[in-house]
């Protein structure tokens, strides 16, 4: 994989040149088991499947396929799962906090009342595909809220943009997926791994 403006250098080589390496654990998000070692959390993206296998221990590789489901830069941990399509990840792949919402009209649409949800078309990250979901604004006002997608997404991650459209494909505004998405997932992951160890 490469980026056109980098020229002929590979993306991984570019990251290594500028960020170096910082080894850490790859952890099974469901059990808490260490299943491999990574060279730096910046080499992995949420939803990634290709390329993660070479960082896993052989016994874990045989239980794949594995997907990156979250990253914890403060602990230098990459979380992966071979149950990414299972129900345990349904909420993490379809519901997230969005913050710093900017409304093009200067305020939320009149249909969107604080404390209730309203259906919109949404674009997550880049690409042409629009998906449907609901946005519920927080009581703090029109700058943050919770988005619930109709269908699971393959790579929700903090810092990505969620852009909001009406039924006429008119862009109404957009916001940033909050760090709270990871925080909740990591807390749930810790609870799951504690439960797994008790079995």
C-alpha positions in Angstrom: 0.0 0.0 0.0 1.3 3.5 -0.8 0.2 7.1 -0.9 0.5 8.9 -4.3 2.2 12.0 -2.9 4.9 10.0 -1.2 6.3 8.8 -4.6 7.8 5.4 -4.8 8.4 4.9 -1.0 6.1 2.3 0.7 3.7 3.7 3.3 5.2 1.4 6.0 8.7 2.6 5.2 7.6 6.2 5.4 6.1 5.6 8.8 9.2 3.8 10.0 11.4 6.7 8.7 9.4 9.3 10.6 8.0 7.5 13.6 10.5 4.6 14.1 9.5 1.4 15.9 8.0 0.8 19.3 7.3 -2.8 20.0 4.3 -3.8 22.0 1.7 -6.5 22.5 -1.1 -7.6 20.3 -3.9 -8.7 22.6 -7.0 -10.8 21.9 -9.8 -8.3 22.6 -12.1 -11.1 23.9 -9.8 -13.1 26.2 -7.0 -10.7 27.0 -4.4 -13.2 25.8 -1.2 -11.9 24.2 -1.2 -13.3 20.7 1.6 -11.5 19.1 4.0 -8.5 19.0 3.7 -5.3 16.9 6.4 -2.8 15.8 4.2 0.3 16.6 0.5 1.0 16.9 0.8 3.4 14.0 1.4 0.5 11.6 -2.1 -0.9 12.2 -5.6 0.4 11.4 -8.9 -0.5 12.9 -10.6 -3.1 10.6 -7.3 -4.3 9.2 -6.9 -7.9 8.3 -4.2 -8.0 5.7 -0.7 -8.0 7.1 -1.5 -8.6 10.7 -0.8 -12.4 10.5 3.0 -11.9 10.3 2.9 -10.2 13.7 1.1 -13.0 15.5 2.4 -16.0 17.3 2.0 -19.2 15.2 -0.6 -20.7 17.5 -2.7 -17.6 17.2 -2.3 -17.5 13.4 -3.9 -20.9 13.2 -7.0 -19.6 14.9 -7.5 -16.7 12.4 -8.5 -14.7 10.5 -7.7 -11.9 12.9 -8.9 -8.2 12.6 -7.6 -5.2 14.4 -10.5 -4.0 16.5 -8.9 -1.2 18.6 -5.7 0.4 19.6 -4.5 1.8 22.9 -1.6 4.2 22.2 -1.1 5.0 25.9 -0.5 1.3 26.8 1.1 0.6 23.3 -1.4 -2.3 22.7 -3.1 -3.4 19.5 -6.3 -5.3 20.1 -7.3 -8.0 17.6 -10.1 -10.5 17.4 -11.0 -13.6 15.4 -14.7 -12.9 16.3 -15.0 -9.5 14.6 -18.3 -10.6 12.8 -19.8 -11.9 16.0 -22.5 -10.3 18.2 -19.9 -9.3 20.8 -18.6 -6.5 18.5 -22.0 -5.4 17.1 -22.2 -2.3 19.3 -18.6 -1.3 18.8 -19.0 -1.5 15.1 -22.3 0.4 14.9 -22.5 3.0 17.7 -20.2 5.8 18.5 -19.9 9.3 20.0 -19.3 12.2 17.6 -18.0 15.5 18.8 -17.0 19.0 17.4 -20.0 18.8 15.1 -20.0 21.7 12.7 -23.4 22.5 11.1 -23.2 24.3 7.8 -26.3 26.3 8.6 -24.8 27.3 11.9 -27.2 25.2 13.9 -28.7 21.7 13.9 -31.6 20.9 11.5 -35.0 21.8 13.0 -36.0 18.2 12.9 -33.2 17.3 15.3 -34.4 18.0 18.8 -32.0 17.5 21.8 -32.8 14.3 23.6 -34.4 12.6 20.6 -32.9 11.0 17.5 -33.4 11.6 13.8 -32.5 9.6 10.8 -29.8 10.8 8.4 -27.5 9.6 5.7 -23.9 9.4 6.8 -20.5 9.1 5.2 -17.7 7.6 7.4 -14.1 8.2 6.3 -13.5 8.6 2.6 -15.2 6.9 -0.3 -18.5 7.3 -2.2 -20.7 5.1 0.0 -23.5 6.6 2.2 -25.0 4.7 5.1 -28.1 5.3 7.1 -28.3 5.8 10.8 -29.6 8.0 13.6 -28.1 10.9 15.5 -29.1 11.8 19.0 -27.7 15.1 20.2 -26.4 15.3 23.8 -28.1 17.6 26.3 -25.0 19.8 26.1 -26.1 21.2 22.8 -25.7 20.6 19.1 -21.9 20.0 19.0 -21.9 16.4 20.1 -24.0 13.3 20.2 -24.3 9.6 19.5 -24.6 8.0 16.1 -26.1 4.6 15.7 -25.7 3.0 12.2 -28.2 0.7 10.7 -25.4 -1.8 9.7 -22.1 -2.6 11.2 -19.0 -0.7 9.9 -15.7 -2.4 9.3 -13.3 0.2 10.8 -14.7 2.9 13.1 -11.9 4.7 14.8 -11.5 7.9 16.8 -10.4 10.9 14.7 -12.3 9.8 11.6 -15.0 12.1 10.3 -18.7 11.3 10.1 -20.4 13.6 7.6 -24.2 14.1 7.8 -26.5 14.3 4.8 -30.3 14.7 4.3 -32.4 12.6 2.0 -31.6 15.0 -0.9 -27.9 14.3 -0.5 -27.3 17.8 0.8 -24.4 18.0 3.3 -25.6 19.3 6.6 -22.4 19.1 8.6 -20.0 16.7 10.2 -18.1 15.8 13.3 -15.3 13.7 14.6 -15.5 10.2 16.1 -14.7 10.7 19.8 -11.9 9.0 21.8 -14.8 7.8 23.9 -15.5 5.1 21.3 -12.1 3.5 22.2 -12.5 4.1 25.9 -15.8 2.3 26.1 -14.5 -0.6 23.9 -11.3 -1.0 26.0 -13.3 -1.0 29.3 -15.7 -3.6 27.9 -12.7 -5.6 26.6 -11.2 -5.6 30.1 -14.5 -6.8 31.6 -14.7 -9.5 29.0 -11.2 -10.7 29.5 -11.7 -10.8 33.3 -14.8 -12.9 32.8 -13.0 -15.2 30.5 -10.3 -15.8 33.0 -12.9 -16.8 35.6 -14.3 -19.5 33.4 
